[in-house]
Amino acid sequence: MLSNRLVIIFYGLMALLGWALASAWLDLPVLVWGASSGVDDASAWMTHPLFALGVGAVVGLLSVAISQVLERTTQWARRLSDGFQDILGSLNGLQIFVIAAASSVGEEILFRGFLQQALALRWLSDFPYPVVLATILSSLVFGVMHIGPDAKTFWPWTVMAVVMGGVFGAIFWWTGGLEAPIIAHFTINFLNLTLMQSDHESSAS
C-alpha cells in the first residue's frame, strides 16, 4: 500500500526541483494564477484563473471520458487498468486524492514550468517555432518518465503520456499559466484512479 507521506515527499521534491531550476538557475517564472508566459500576448480573459481552471476541467473530463470508452472497448486498455491495479493495490479516497494532487502539481511544475519553458525561451529560442519544438520535446521526455515495468502491458500509458504532455503543454501556453494543466492532470488522475478502484471492487464482489 502506498504511503501518503512518501508520495508527498517524492512529488514535493519534484516540484521543488522544477521551481529551483526554473527560478534560480534560468530566472524563468514558474507560472501560476494567470501570469503571462511572455510567449504570446494573450487577452486578459484568457489568462484569468477562472478561465484556466475551466479549460483544465474540460480537458480533464474529456480525457477521462475517452479513457473509459477505450477501457470498455479495447483489450489493451483493460490490461493496462489491471496492471495498475496490481501495482497500486487497494486505495482509499484520501490516497487517491493525495496521489492525484501531488503528481499533478509536481510533474507540471517540473515539465511545463521548467523544462518546456527552458526549451522554448532559452535553449531553442533561436530555432524556428521554438514553442512547438519545446512542447514536442518536453512531451517526449514526459512520456519516457511514464514507462511502466512491463512494456507489453504499459506501453499505452507511455504513448498516452506523450499525447497528454502535448495537450498539457498546449493549454499551458494558451492560458499563460500552470493552473490549466495542473487541474487537467489532477482531474485525469483522480477520476481514473477512482473509477479503476470502483470497477475492480465491483468485479471482485
N, C-alpha and C positions, 0 to 999 in steps of 0.2 A: 504494500500500500504506500502511495506517495505521501511524503511528509510536506505539509503546507510550508513549514519553515524552510526546508531545502529548496522548494520551488521558488519561494520569495527571494531567498539568498541568491540562487542561480540567476534568475532573471533580473534581480536588482543589480547584480554585478554587471550584467549585460547592458542594462540601461545606463549605469554609471560609466562604463567603458565608452559607450556611444556618445554620451554627453561630454566626457572628458576629451575624446578625440576631436569632436566637432568644435567644442567651445574653446578649450585650452590650446589645442595643437594647431587647428586650422582657422580659428577665430570665425567659425560659422555659427549662426543661430540655430539652436535646437527649437524648432518652430512649434509653438503651441498657442492656442487661443487666438487664432485668426491673424497671426503675424504674417507679413508678406515675405515671400521667398526671394524676391529680387529678380526672379527669372521672368515673371510675367507681371504686367501691371493690371492685375485683376480688379474688377469692380468691387466696391466696398461690400456689397451684399454677398459676393462670392467668397470673401474672406471672413464673413461673420461666423462666429462659433456655432450658432444655431443652424445655419445652412450646412456647415461642415458636418455637424452631428447628424443632420438629416441625410446627407449624402452617404455617410458611413453606415447608418442604419439600413438604408435601402440596398446598398451594395452587399452588406452582410446578409440580409434576409433573402435576397435573390440567390446568393451563393449557396446558402443553406438549402433553399428550395431545389436548386439544381442537384446538389449532392444527394438529397433524399430521393429524387427521381432516379438518379444513377444507381443508388443502393438497391432500389426496388426493381430495377430493370436489367442490371448487369451483374455478372458473377464476380468480376474483378473488384467492384465497389463493395460487394458484400464480404468478399475475402479480406479486403482492407479493413473494414469495420471490425471483423472478427480478430484480425491481427492486433488492432489497437486494444480491443477488449482483453486479449491475452496478456498484453504488456501492462496495461493500466490497472487491470483488475476492477474490483468494485469501488466506485467513487460516490461519495455523498455530495449533496448540493454545495456545501461550503468548499470542498476540494475542487469541484468543477469551477466554481467562481474564481477561486484563487489561481488555478492553472490558466483560465481564460484571461483574467485581468493581468496577471504577471507576465504571461507570454506576449500578450498584445502590446503592452507598454514597453517591455524590454526589447523585443525584436524590432518594433517600429522605430524606437529611438536609435538603435544601432544601424539598421539597414536603410531606413528612409531619412532619419535625422542626421546621421553621419555619412554612411557610405554613398548613398545616392547624391546627396548634396556635394560631397567632396569630389565625386567623379564629375558632376556637371559644372560646378563652379570653380574647381581648382585643376584637377588632373586632366580633364578632357575639354577644357574651355576653349582651346584653340582648334578643336576638331569641328567638322560640320555636324550640326544637330546634336550638341552635347547633352541636352536634356533627354533626348530619345536614347542615345547611346548609354547614358548613365542609368536610365530606367531599365534597359535591357540587361546590362551587365550586373547591376545590383540584384535584379530578379534571378539571374542565373546563380549568383552566389547564395541568395536566399534559398533556392532550390537545392543546392549542394548541401546546405545545412539541414535539409529535411530528407536526407537519405536514411531509410529505415534499416533495421538489422537484417532483413530478408528481402533481397531485391525483387524476387518474384511476387511477393505479397505487397511490398511497399512502394514499388516504382510509381503507381498512380499518385501517391502522396507527394513524391518529388516533382512530378510533372505539374500537379495542381499547385504546388508551392511556387513554381516558376511563373505560372499563369497569374496566380493571385498576387505574387510580388509585383508583377507588371501593373495589375489593377490598383493595388495599394499605392504604387509609385505614381500612377496617373492622377489619382484623386488627391495625392499629396501636392503635386504641382498645381492642380486645378483649384484647390481650395486655399493653398498657401500655408498649410499648417499640418500638424500631426493628428489633429482631432479626428478627421475623417478616417484615415487608415487605422487608427487605434480602435475606434468604435466598430468599424467593419471587421477587423481582426478579432476583436472581443466577441462580437455577435456570432461570427462563424464558429469560433472555438467553443463558446459557451453552449450554443444551441446544438451543435453537432455532438458534443460530449453528452449533453443531457438526453438527446434523442437516442444516442447509442446505448446509454445505460438503460433507458426505458425499454428499448427493443430487446435487449438481452435479458432483462429481468422478466419481461413478459414471456419470452421464449423458454426461459428456464422454469417458469411456474406451470 
